[in-house]
Amino acid sequence: QMRLEESGGGLVQAGGSLRLSCATSESIFDIDVMGWYRQAPGQQRELVASMTRRGITDYAESVKGRFTISRDNEKNTAYLQMNSLKPEDTAVYYCNARELGYYPMSYWGQGTQVTVNS
């Protein structure tokens, strides 16, 4: 079974940058969509960014222009570069790998905390 592990979270001041990494236990070459989600206290988990195998990306409007998702199939790792961080970005960030099909499969990491101070 696919296992995902996030890293790179931490405490940062507003305006700073962080790069999150998502290491996977299996190849992501055939993973249809790699994505990053986040969940703030009392909030719904929301999609932050995603990328398909063909390189098509999708971003939440709130992070567009500030965050960049990428995936390295050879290293079985996905990344989320976060620039110009705001306090509103504070949340637990989760990596997600999704296989599409008749019975779609979705895999989640345990999450990494990102805290942005004013």
C-alpha positions as CSV (number, residue, x, y, z in Angstrom):
1,Q,0.0,0.0,0.0
2,M,1.2,3.5,-0.8
3,R,2.5,5.4,2.2
4,L,3.1,9.2,2.1
5,E,5.2,11.2,4.5
6,E,5.3,15.0,4.6
7,S,8.1,17.1,5.8
8,G,9.3,20.7,5.8
9,G,6.7,22.3,7.9
10,G,7.5,24.6,10.8
11,L,7.2,28.1,12.2
12,V,7.8,31.1,9.9
13,Q,7.1,34.8,9.9
14,A,4.7,36.4,7.5
15,G,6.3,37.0,4.2
16,G,8.6,34.0,4.6
17,S,8.9,30.8,2.6
18,L,8.7,27.1,3.2
19,R,9.1,24.1,0.9
20,L,7.1,21.0,1.8
21,S,8.1,17.6,0.6
22,C,6.0,14.5,0.2
23,A,8.1,11.3,0.1
24,T,6.2,8.2,-1.1
25,S,6.9,4.5,-0.5
26,E,6.0,3.5,-4.0
27,S,6.4,4.9,-7.5
28,I,4.3,7.9,-8.3
29,F,4.9,7.5,-12.1
30,D,1.4,6.1,-12.6
31,I,-0.3,8.3,-9.9
32,D,-2.9,10.3,-11.7
33,V,-3.0,13.3,-9.4
34,M,-0.6,14.4,-6.6
35,G,-2.0,17.1,-4.4
36,W,-1.6,19.1,-1.3
37,Y,-4.5,19.9,1.1
38,R,-4.6,21.8,4.3
39,Q,-6.9,22.0,7.3
40,A,-6.9,24.8,9.8
41,P,-8.5,24.5,13.2
42,G,-12.3,24.6,12.9
43,Q,-12.1,24.6,9.1
44,Q,-12.8,22.1,6.4
45,R,-9.9,20.4,4.7
46,E,-9.4,22.2,1.4
47,L,-7.4,21.6,-1.8
48,V,-4.4,23.8,-2.0
49,A,-2.7,22.6,-5.2
50,S,-2.7,19.5,-7.4
51,M,-0.8,18.3,-10.5
52,T,-1.7,15.5,-12.9
53,R,0.7,13.2,-14.7
54,R,0.6,15.5,-17.7
55,G,1.6,18.5,-15.6
56,I,-1.8,20.1,-15.4
57,T,-2.1,22.1,-12.2
58,D,-4.9,23.4,-10.1
59,Y,-4.6,25.9,-7.3
60,A,-6.8,27.4,-4.7
61,E,-7.5,31.0,-5.5
62,S,-6.1,32.1,-2.2
63,V,-2.7,30.7,-3.0
64,K,-2.4,31.3,-6.7
65,G,0.7,33.1,-7.5
66,R,2.3,32.3,-4.2
67,F,2.5,28.5,-4.1
68,T,3.9,26.1,-6.6
69,I,3.4,22.4,-6.8
70,S,5.8,20.1,-8.5
71,R,6.5,16.3,-8.7
72,D,9.6,14.4,-9.3
73,N,8.7,10.9,-10.5
74,E,12.3,9.6,-10.3
75,K,12.6,10.5,-6.7
76,N,9.0,9.6,-5.9
77,T,8.5,12.9,-4.3
78,A,6.1,15.8,-4.6
79,Y,6.8,19.3,-3.4
80,L,4.9,22.5,-2.4
81,Q,6.9,25.7,-2.6
82,M,5.2,28.3,-0.5
83,N,6.2,31.9,-0.8
84,S,4.9,35.2,0.7
85,L,3.3,33.2,3.5
86,K,0.4,34.8,5.4
87,P,-1.0,34.0,8.8
88,E,-4.1,32.7,7.0
89,D,-1.9,29.9,5.6
90,T,-1.5,28.4,9.1
91,A,-2.8,24.8,8.9
92,V,-1.8,21.2,8.8
93,Y,-0.8,20.4,5.3
94,Y,-1.5,16.9,3.9
95,C,-0.1,15.2,0.9
96,N,-2.4,13.2,-1.3
97,A,-1.9,10.7,-4.1
98,R,-4.9,9.7,-6.2
99,E,-5.4,6.9,-8.7
100,L,-8.4,7.4,-10.9
101,G,-10.5,4.5,-12.3
102,Y,-13.6,2.5,-11.7
103,Y,-12.5,2.1,-8.1
104,P,-10.5,5.2,-7.4
105,M,-7.8,5.0,-4.7
106,S,-6.7,7.9,-2.5
107,Y,-3.7,7.9,-0.2
108,W,-2.9,10.4,2.6
109,G,0.1,11.4,4.6
110,Q,-0.1,12.2,8.3
111,G,0.4,15.9,7.8
112,T,2.9,18.6,8.7
113,Q,2.2,21.7,10.7
114,V,2.8,25.1,9.1
115,T,2.5,28.1,11.4
116,V,2.8,31.6,10.1
117,N,3.3,34.4,12.6
118,S,2.2,38.0,12.0
